[in-house]
Amino acid sequence: MRLFVALSISAEVRESLALLLDELRRADNRPRWVNPANLHVTLKFIGHVPGEKLPSINDALSKVTPPAELALNFRGLGFFPNDRRPTVVWAGVQELSGLADLAGHIDESLAGCGIMRETRPFAPHLTLASMRETRLAEALRALIRQSEDRPFGGQIAREFHLMESKLKPTGAEYTTLRSFPFMREDLNR
């Protein structure tokens, strides 16, 4: 199983980003653009694990103490690792509080299951495209430069999800295996 932990995004943010993805695709269709239905904020990429490990992963995630809710704003575009040799186009996620802490708690909890800890600092984002070729069409580069501070909306997150990713020729297919609400009954006592 190929697993990750993520926050879903609201329908309003998804619609805004779907319009953006149409613009970006028209500017350059060479990158592998993400299907808007697959947009999410990754909190932890787990990777390939045997199915027998799923119960211990679920148990570890159920022990994460999440905040009551997270306020998120989606704004701006950029590249990983940089604009000279881009391999990923991303939309920014600005947290108002607690997102990096939640990702850190998830990382720490999963380390107890033998999942490797993150070595890079947490950088919240939505992946919009991946590229094999790092040369961008000038129209795409200009559009991204113009959108460096473009707003895509905001939302309140109240749960995170354990997701399975199946890679198919038509693109990744994601399935929610379990959701973990932020306000759980056992936390309200």
C-alpha positions, -999 to 999 in steps of 0.1 A, spaced: 0 0 0 12 35 -8 0 58 20 0 95 30 -18 117 56 -35 148 43 -61 175 48 -88 178 22 -97 211 7 -131 228 4 -152 228 -27 -148 266 -31 -110 264 -30 -110 234 -53 -132 253 -78 -109 283 -77 -78 261 -83 -96 242 -111 -100 275 -130 -63 283 -124 -53 249 -136 -72 254 -168 -53 287 -173 -19 271 -166 -26 241 -188 -35 265 -217 -2 283 -212 18 250 -213 4 215 -215 38 197 -211 38 195 -172 17 167 -156 -11 188 -142 -30 174 -112 -66 166 -115 -85 192 -93 -103 163 -76 -69 151 -62 -58 184 -46 -49 180 -9 -25 193 17 0 165 25 9 164 62 30 133 59 40 110 30 43 75 44 52 56 12 49 19 5 40 -2 35 27 -38 38 -10 -40 45 -3 -57 78 11 -24 91 -22 -6 86 -36 -13 121 -5 1 138 -6 32 115 -43 38 123 -36 33 160 -7 58 159 -28 84 141 -57 80 165 -33 91 193 -24 124 176 -38 153 196 -51 177 169 -61 213 175 -98 221 176 -96 234 140 -72 249 116 -77 281 96 -60 279 62 -56 304 34 -45 294 -1 -25 320 -19 2 324 -45 22 301 -68 57 289 -68 82 262 -77 102 234 -60 131 235 -58 133 269 -75 122 288 -106 154 281 -125 151 243 -124 114 237 -115 102 201 -109 69 210 -91 44 239 -95 26 246 -62 -1 268 -47 8 282 -13 -9 273 20 -8 300 46 -17 286 80 -31 309 106 -19 286 134 -11 250 142 -6 233 108 32 227 112 26 214 148 0 190 135 24 177 108 51 174 135 28 154 158 18 130 130 55 126 120 64 118 156 35 94 161 43 74 130 80 72 138 68 48 166 56 25 138 89 25 121 80 51 95 110 73 86 109 109 101 109 139 78 143 153 71 131 185 55 112 213 72 74 212 67 64 233 37 26 233 33 15 235 -3 -8 221 -29 10 203 -57 -4 215 -90 20 199 -115 51 178 -117 76 183 -146 102 160 -161 115 188 -183 126 219 -163 123 243 -192 90 262 -190 71 279 -217 75 316 -213 37 320 -212 35 297 -182 64 314 -164 48 348 -169 14 335 -157 30 321 -125 50 353 -119 17 373 -122 0 349 -97 27 349 -70 3 365 -46 -31 355 -61 -57 344 -35 -75 311 -40 -97 312 -9 -97 300 27 -112 273 48 -114 258 83 -101 222 85 -116 200 112 -102 165 103 -72 148 87 -72 117 66 -51 85 60 -51 81 22 -41 54 -1 -26 63 -35 -28 39 -64 -7 50 -94 -24 44 -127 -16 53 -163 -43 80 -162 -29 94 -130 -30 88 -92 -62 76 -77 -68 84 -40 -89 66 -15 -96 78 21 -90 48 44 -99 66 76 -107 101 88 -95 116 121 -117 144 134 -100 172 153 -127 173 180 -131 137 192 -153 128 221 -124 114 242 -108 149 240 -138 167 252 -141 151 287 
